[in-house]
Every structure is written in structure tokens, then in C-alpha cells.
Amino acid sequence: MGRGSGGGVLTPVQLRLPLDFFRPALFICAPANATAPMIDYARYLVGWLRQNHKHWRIITGDGYGVDAEIVRAAKHWGIPITVHGHTNRPRNGASLSDYTRLPYPDRSRRDRSLVYQADKVIFLSSDGHSQELESLYHYARTFKQKKVSLKTFSQPSYLH
């Protein structure tokens, strides 16, 4: 033990962690090319979280589309949110105070980190899963204590 440490456990403030860090976290994961129904459903999930799990927080990436809509909805409802990305500033309208820059240069490693941090992960997918999303879904299911869900959206027949 270091001198003057008092032998106590460090508080979140001493660790420089946001106090919301210890709240349970929801990660909503969708492909970068999410459809309008996926974006609508992500917005619905943020409202559902506000109504049913007021002590939870949301973690998301700093992408456009679904990630940006999650940020807007969380701000609207006053839900704590942490946005993760690899650039100096968030790309989707999140504030710097809600942003954490990760050392990973690619989306795949960032998303694995978010799955690891989350207590519940909800995947939004189209009929033809992307290989990356499917791999991440199987990775999330390896954590027995996590609640993992997959919501599939049908694409109109003219897109098949």
C-alpha cells in the first residue's frame, strides 16, 4: 500500500471515472447501414429503458445512423450515456463530456469492448445478417451473465 493511501478502496472520483460508470449498461448494436425501422426501434428502446430501468445507462458507438439517434434520444430523455469511438471528437453529435476515446482503430474491436462493458446487449439486424454483426452476437453470448437479444427486421422484397 502506498503512503497516505489509508488502506481504503479508491472511489470513482479518485479513479477519475464518471459516477454513472457503476450503473448497469445497455448496448444497442446495429449495422452501420441500419434501416429506418431499426432506427425507430432503437429510439423506442431508449424510451423503454427510461420507463422501466431508470437507474441504467446507455453505451454506444460514435457512428452515424442508429448511434446518432440513440444519442439524441438519450439526451432528450435525460438518460446517462457514454459514447465510445476512436477519433478525437465524437462524430455523431455527442458532447465531449459523454465521449470516451478508445485506442482501437476499427469498429470491430470497439464493439467488442462495448459488449464487454454492457450488462444487456440488443442486436438489431436485417434478414441477411452481416458477418461482423453475427460474429459480435456470438461473442456476446459467450458471457453467461449478460442478457443478449437479437431483433431481426425483414427487408422489403425489392431489396433481396
PEDA-V130520 format. One line per field, one symbol per residue. ss: DSSP state (H for helix, E for strand, - for the rest). Layout:
BEGIN
ss: ???
END
This chain:
BEGIN
ss: ------------------HHHH--EEEEEE-----HHHHHHHHHHHHHHHHH----EEEEE----HHHHHHHHHHHH---EEEEE----------HHHEEE-----HHHHHHHHHHH--EEEEEEE----HHHHHHHHHHH-----EEEEEEE---HHH-
END
